[in-house]
Amino acid sequence: MDTYLAVASKRDWRSYADRPVPPEVERRILDAGRVSGSAMNRQPWVFVVVESPEAKERVAQTVYAQDNVRSAGLVIAIATPGGGSTLDVTAWNDGVASCPNGMPESDAAARALGLEEGLLPVSIPSFGYPKRPLDPESKGAEEWSREANRKPLDELVRRI
Ligand SMILES: Cc1cc2nc3c(=O)[nH]c(=O)nc-3n(C[C@H](O)[C@H](O)[C@H](O)COP(=O)(O)O)c2cc1C
């Protein structure tokens, strides 16, 4: 998929099909995080793949939108003192939808994830194939962009 189309058509998705995310897709999603840039290339993050049903339920109970995690085919917590990653657009390239999940108390989520002192989850994105099939190639990137529920660029861009 064209990169701009992947970004423009990507919506955060909360309704996942009951279908596992294959290991090779999971590996690509994780690798997208691995190759993300970071300040001074410190790569301060840890990616926690939440695999067991018990851990999934434990983690679900720590986020705002618990069903996002419960119904996901794949859950990966990103723990870092700061910084970002490109996991979600890479997943979308493989037809896997996703949604970032925030949490009211990151300490409780850290405990549920078994993280050591000093690491806190910044997001626990849920991944899965969309319940309702969605074809990003059905429209052009410009159309996806126009239809997105977003502020216009005029409101967002400043030049100095
Ligand atoms: C930092 C961040 C935290 C978010 N936290 C949650 C969350 O806790 N639960 C949730 O359902 N969606 C969460 N979202 C998804 C937003 O609601 C979503 O990006 C926004 O509504 C746009 O949705 P769309 O891409 O479907 O248009 C979060 C998004 C971001 C970027």
The ligand as an SDF file (V2000), in Angstrom:
LIG
                    3D

 31 33  0  0  0  0  0  0  0  0999 V2000
   -2.6870    8.9840   22.7880 C   0  0  0  0  0  0  0  0  0  0  0  0
   -4.0380    8.3740   22.4210 C   0  0  0  0  0  0  0  0  0  0  0  0
   -4.7900    7.7580   23.3990 C   0  0  0  0  0  0  0  0  0  0  0  0
   -6.0110    7.1470   23.0760 C   0  0  0  0  0  0  0  0  0  0  0  0
   -6.7040    6.4790   24.0390 N   0  0  0  0  0  0  0  0  0  0  0  0
   -7.8050    5.7950   23.7060 C   0  0  0  0  0  0  0  0  0  0  0  0
   -8.4690    4.9880   24.6870 C   0  0  0  0  0  0  0  0  0  0  0  0
   -8.0610    4.9130   25.8430 O   0  0  0  0  0  0  0  0  0  0  0  0
   -9.5780    4.3040   24.2950 N   0  0  0  0  0  0  0  0  0  0  0  0
  -10.0480    4.3630   23.0150 C   0  0  0  0  0  0  0  0  0  0  0  0
  -11.0450    3.6870   22.7230 O   0  0  0  0  0  0  0  0  0  0  0  0
   -9.4600    5.1350   22.0740 N   0  0  0  0  0  0  0  0  0  0  0  0
   -8.3370    5.8330   22.3910 C   0  0  0  0  0  0  0  0  0  0  0  0
   -7.6980    6.5950   21.4410 N   0  0  0  0  0  0  0  0  0  0  0  0
   -8.2330    6.6630   20.0670 C   0  0  0  0  0  0  0  0  0  0  0  0
   -8.8660    8.0410   19.7690 C   0  0  0  0  0  0  0  0  0  0  0  0
  -10.1440    8.0910   20.3540 O   0  0  0  0  0  0  0  0  0  0  0  0
   -8.9000    8.1920   18.2390 C   0  0  0  0  0  0  0  0  0  0  0  0
   -7.5570    8.3510   17.7770 O   0  0  0  0  0  0  0  0  0  0  0  0
   -9.6980    9.3830   17.7350 C   0  0  0  0  0  0  0  0  0  0  0  0
  -11.0150    9.3550   18.2170 O   0  0  0  0  0  0  0  0  0  0  0  0
   -9.7530    9.3940   16.2080 C   0  0  0  0  0  0  0  0  0  0  0  0
  -10.3570    8.2280   15.7710 O   0  0  0  0  0  0  0  0  0  0  0  0
  -10.3990    7.8060   14.2080 P   0  0  0  0  0  0  0  0  0  0  0  0
   -8.9800    7.5300   13.7810 O   0  0  0  0  0  0  0  0  0  0  0  0
  -11.2350    6.5590   14.1840 O   0  0  0  0  0  0  0  0  0  0  0  0
  -10.9910    8.9410   13.4320 O   0  0  0  0  0  0  0  0  0  0  0  0
   -6.5020    7.2270   21.7470 C   0  0  0  0  0  0  0  0  0  0  0  0
   -5.7310    7.8780   20.7730 C   0  0  0  0  0  0  0  0  0  0  0  0
   -4.5000    8.4240   21.1010 C   0  0  0  0  0  0  0  0  0  0  0  0
   -3.6610    9.0650   20.0060 C   0  0  0  0  0  0  0  0  0  0  0  0
  1  2  1  0
  2  3  1  0
  2 30  2  0
  3  4  2  0
  4  5  1  0
  4 28  1  0
  5  6  2  0
  6  7  1  0
  6 13  1  0
  7  8  2  0
  7  9  1  0
  9 10  1  0
 10 11  2  0
 10 12  1  0
 12 13  2  0
 13 14  1  0
 14 15  1  0
 14 28  1  0
 15 16  1  0
 16 17  1  0
 16 18  1  0
 18 19  1  0
 18 20  1  0
 20 21  1  0
 20 22  1  0
 22 23  1  0
 23 24  1  0
 24 25  2  0
 24 26  1  0
 24 27  1  0
 28 29  2  0
 29 30  1  0
 30 31  1  0
M  END
$$$$
